[in-house]
Amino acid sequence: MDDPFTFEPSPLNNPGQWIKAGFHCHTVNSDGGMTPEETVSYYRNKGFHCIGVTDHFIVTPIEQLSDDGFIAINSTENGGDPDIIGVGVSSAVPNPFFMSYATQSTQAR
């Protein structure tokens, strides 16, 4: 059986400018340990050029932390198996099951 994760031709062989980006991290607004500002600073210092903060069930606004050398994109994680990530969104998708889970998680803190 062929490897389902093989891309031919490889997209990595194309010319262009590559950036280091992360699209699955959390802040203190869900289950992360840093503020949005600290999270962006951490990723900048690790050489990333772009980040999407994917707090659970909410959109943590971070676009204002963008500048000429770094892109911060409003994003969210709406749960699921696997996780459902929304990038470049203005609000999380309302879902009664996930909202119930989010309320329980928030009350547990």
Backbone bond lengths (Angstrom), bond angles and torsions (degrees), N, CA, C in turn:
res aa  C-N    CA-C-N  psi(-1)  N-CA   C-N-CA  omega(-1)  CA-C   N-CA-C  phi
1 M - - - 1.447 - - 1.524 109.55 -
2 D 1.316 116.21 138.71 1.453 120.89 179.83 1.527 110.99 -70.11
3 D 1.318 115.28 149.35 1.459 121.19 176.02 1.535 108.73 -69.84
4 P 1.336 119.38 119.32 1.471 120.73 -177.65 1.527 113.13 -71.12
5 F 1.319 117.52 -9.44 1.456 120.39 -177.59 1.524 112.72 -107.26
6 T 1.311 116.70 20.10 1.453 121.97 176.28 1.520 108.72 -97.97
7 F 1.310 116.06 129.99 1.458 121.29 179.26 1.518 108.75 -113.58
8 E 1.305 116.33 120.87 1.459 121.93 178.64 1.512 109.22 -125.99
9 P 1.274 120.29 122.40 1.463 124.46 -3.99 1.526 110.72 -73.58
10 S 1.301 115.93 156.26 1.453 121.66 -178.83 1.528 110.79 -64.29
11 P 1.329 118.48 130.46 1.464 120.45 176.78 1.528 112.05 -66.68
12 L 1.338 116.62 -17.70 1.458 120.18 -179.35 1.521 112.77 -75.67
13 N 1.324 117.17 -12.16 1.464 120.65 179.15 1.518 112.66 -87.68
14 N 1.319 117.80 -5.92 1.461 121.21 -178.97 1.516 110.95 -78.92
15 P 1.327 116.81 144.25 1.464 118.85 177.13 1.525 110.08 -70.58
16 G 1.290 115.71 158.39 1.463 120.17 177.50 1.510 110.35 144.40
17 Q 1.295 114.74 -179.32 1.456 120.52 179.39 1.525 108.96 -100.50
18 W 1.308 116.64 122.51 1.447 122.22 179.83 1.522 109.33 -96.86
19 I 1.316 116.60 143.32 1.460 120.65 176.61 1.520 109.25 -124.13
20 K 1.314 115.26 153.33 1.457 121.24 176.59 1.525 106.97 -94.08
21 A 1.340 117.07 122.41 1.462 121.78 -175.48 1.529 110.40 -135.48
22 G 1.311 115.38 151.47 1.464 122.21 175.84 1.514 110.09 -130.37
23 F 1.333 116.29 133.05 1.460 119.93 -177.33 1.523 113.31 -129.70
24 H 1.317 117.25 30.04 1.459 119.35 173.53 1.516 108.72 -154.11
25 C 1.324 115.29 86.44 1.460 120.79 175.19 1.523 108.31 -147.26
26 H 1.312 116.46 160.85 1.452 121.87 -174.42 1.526 110.90 -127.36
27 T 1.324 115.84 155.55 1.461 122.32 176.87 1.528 108.81 -115.94
28 V 1.325 116.09 -174.45 1.462 120.53 177.12 1.525 111.65 -63.62
29 N 1.328 117.81 -10.38 1.461 120.59 176.86 1.531 112.18 -73.47
30 S 1.332 117.84 -11.05 1.470 120.60 170.21 1.531 107.22 -136.81
31 D 1.336 119.04 -106.71 1.463 118.87 -176.66 1.525 113.20 -117.61
32 G 1.333 117.09 26.69 1.460 121.39 175.88 1.523 110.99 -92.17
33 G 1.313 116.37 173.16 1.458 120.97 -176.53 1.514 115.41 -107.84
34 M 1.347 117.91 -4.22 1.463 121.09 -177.66 1.526 110.60 -124.18
35 T 1.326 115.56 157.11 1.457 120.63 174.54 1.528 108.79 -68.87
36 P 1.326 118.18 166.50 1.467 119.22 175.60 1.530 112.36 -56.73
37 E 1.319 117.05 -42.19 1.467 120.66 179.88 1.527 111.39 -64.16
38 E 1.334 117.19 -42.86 1.463 120.97 178.35 1.534 110.85 -65.48
39 T 1.320 116.78 -37.54 1.468 121.31 -179.92 1.524 110.54 -64.01
40 V 1.328 116.28 -47.28 1.471 120.04 178.38 1.523 109.89 -61.85
41 S 1.307 117.89 -44.17 1.470 121.49 179.41 1.534 110.77 -61.41
42 Y 1.326 117.43 -42.12 1.460 122.06 178.96 1.521 110.62 -59.62
43 Y 1.332 116.79 -49.25 1.466 120.20 -178.72 1.530 111.66 -66.06
44 R 1.328 117.65 -39.02 1.479 120.76 174.97 1.525 110.25 -56.46
45 N 1.337 115.16 -47.86 1.468 120.32 -177.35 1.527 112.73 -66.93
46 K 1.334 117.76 -19.71 1.466 122.06 177.01 1.528 111.59 -91.20
47 G 1.340 117.61 6.02 1.457 120.79 175.11 1.520 115.42 91.73
48 F 1.334 117.28 9.62 1.464 119.72 177.61 1.528 109.84 -76.85
49 H 1.331 115.66 151.67 1.461 122.29 178.14 1.520 111.84 -109.37
50 C 1.336 116.11 -11.84 1.458 120.96 -173.75 1.528 109.16 -155.86
51 I 1.329 115.96 143.97 1.465 119.83 176.67 1.522 109.57 -146.67
52 G 1.310 114.75 146.83 1.459 122.68 169.42 1.513 107.76 -122.14
53 V 1.325 118.04 113.27 1.460 121.88 178.33 1.527 107.70 -78.12
54 T 1.326 116.90 121.02 1.457 121.85 -174.30 1.522 110.79 -113.08
55 D 1.325 115.93 62.88 1.461 118.96 175.60 1.521 109.30 -62.81
56 H 1.328 115.40 153.18 1.464 121.30 -175.68 1.524 112.03 -69.84
57 F 1.333 116.12 122.59 1.456 124.58 168.97 1.528 115.37 67.13
58 I 1.331 118.09 6.82 1.461 122.10 178.04 1.521 109.18 -139.58
59 V 1.319 115.76 163.19 1.458 121.26 171.07 1.525 106.94 -106.02
60 T 1.317 116.63 116.39 1.459 121.36 174.81 1.523 107.16 -88.53
61 P 1.337 117.89 115.22 1.471 119.63 -177.34 1.534 111.72 -66.87
62 I 1.334 115.69 120.54 1.466 119.94 178.63 1.523 112.46 -132.14
63 E 1.335 117.57 -3.38 1.470 119.61 -176.20 1.525 112.27 -55.24
64 Q 1.319 117.44 -31.53 1.462 121.17 -179.14 1.533 112.29 -67.23
65 L 1.339 117.60 -10.98 1.467 121.96 178.38 1.528 111.83 -89.88
66 S 1.338 116.82 3.31 1.468 121.73 177.12 1.521 110.33 -77.28
67 D 1.330 115.30 154.37 1.460 121.47 171.41 1.528 107.84 -152.48
68 D 1.311 117.96 -168.23 1.462 121.07 -176.79 1.528 113.57 -62.37
69 G 1.343 117.95 -22.41 1.460 120.16 -177.16 1.511 114.95 -109.30
70 F 1.337 116.95 -0.43 1.464 119.42 -174.81 1.523 109.50 -151.94
71 I 1.332 116.27 135.65 1.465 121.85 178.96 1.527 108.50 -112.05
72 A 1.329 116.18 121.68 1.459 122.46 175.37 1.530 107.37 -109.47
73 I 1.329 116.55 122.21 1.465 121.80 -172.86 1.529 109.87 -115.63
74 N 1.327 116.31 127.16 1.463 120.45 175.35 1.523 109.00 -61.71
75 S 1.338 116.26 129.64 1.457 122.02 -175.72 1.518 109.50 -147.22
76 T 1.337 116.70 176.04 1.464 121.52 178.14 1.523 110.22 -156.78
77 E 1.313 115.23 159.89 1.462 121.56 170.13 1.523 107.13 -119.91
78 N 1.313 116.24 121.50 1.460 120.39 -178.21 1.518 113.14 -102.03
79 G 1.317 117.29 20.86 1.449 120.26 177.10 1.515 111.95 79.31
80 G 1.312 115.22 -166.76 1.461 120.27 -179.81 1.510 111.25 111.27
81 D 1.295 115.35 176.04 1.458 121.35 177.04 1.523 107.67 -141.88
82 P 1.302 118.74 92.92 1.465 126.96 9.33 1.532 111.53 -77.72
83 D 1.336 115.33 172.40 1.461 121.07 179.61 1.519 110.88 -57.31
84 I 1.328 115.67 144.19 1.460 121.74 175.68 1.524 107.23 -104.28
85 I 1.327 116.10 115.86 1.460 122.68 -176.19 1.522 108.93 -108.19
86 G 1.335 116.02 132.23 1.465 121.43 173.52 1.516 108.58 -112.36
87 V 1.328 118.12 125.20 1.463 122.56 -177.62 1.523 108.85 -115.74
88 G 1.342 115.86 134.08 1.457 120.56 179.84 1.515 112.27 75.60
89 V 1.312 116.59 35.02 1.462 121.50 -176.68 1.529 110.52 -108.04
90 S 1.334 115.42 161.71 1.465 119.97 178.10 1.522 112.15 -104.88
91 S 1.335 117.54 -15.56 1.462 120.26 177.05 1.522 109.38 -154.66
92 A 1.330 114.56 156.09 1.462 120.28 176.60 1.523 108.67 -75.79
93 V 1.310 116.47 155.16 1.460 121.08 178.75 1.529 108.08 -78.03
94 P 1.323 117.81 122.32 1.467 118.21 178.19 1.528 110.57 -69.27
95 N 1.292 115.90 129.00 1.456 121.92 179.92 1.528 106.55 -143.46
96 P 1.322 119.28 117.48 1.471 121.02 -174.91 1.523 113.58 -55.21
97 F 1.340 118.23 -40.40 1.464 119.69 -179.59 1.520 110.41 -64.75
98 F 1.336 116.67 -50.03 1.453 120.22 -177.33 1.521 111.53 -69.15
99 M 1.334 117.75 -34.96 1.466 119.88 178.94 1.525 109.83 -65.96
100 S 1.328 117.93 -36.93 1.459 121.18 175.80 1.523 109.88 -62.22
101 Y 1.325 116.65 -43.35 1.464 121.58 177.75 1.524 110.75 -62.32
102 A 1.341 117.03 -43.50 1.459 121.52 -179.07 1.516 110.87 -63.75
103 T 1.316 117.46 -40.64 1.464 121.33 178.45 1.521 110.14 -63.73
104 Q 1.323 117.39 -43.20 1.467 120.64 178.27 1.516 110.79 -63.84
105 S 1.331 117.43 -41.23 1.462 120.58 -179.35 1.517 110.70 -64.70
106 T 1.334 117.23 -40.87 1.465 121.49 -179.38 1.514 110.40 -67.43
107 Q 1.330 117.49 -41.09 1.468 121.24 -179.33 1.520 111.75 -69.32
108 A 1.316 117.36 -25.13 1.465 121.03 -178.82 1.519 112.36 -72.87
109 R 1.333 117.21 -18.79 1.467 119.35 -177.96 1.490 113.05 -74.66
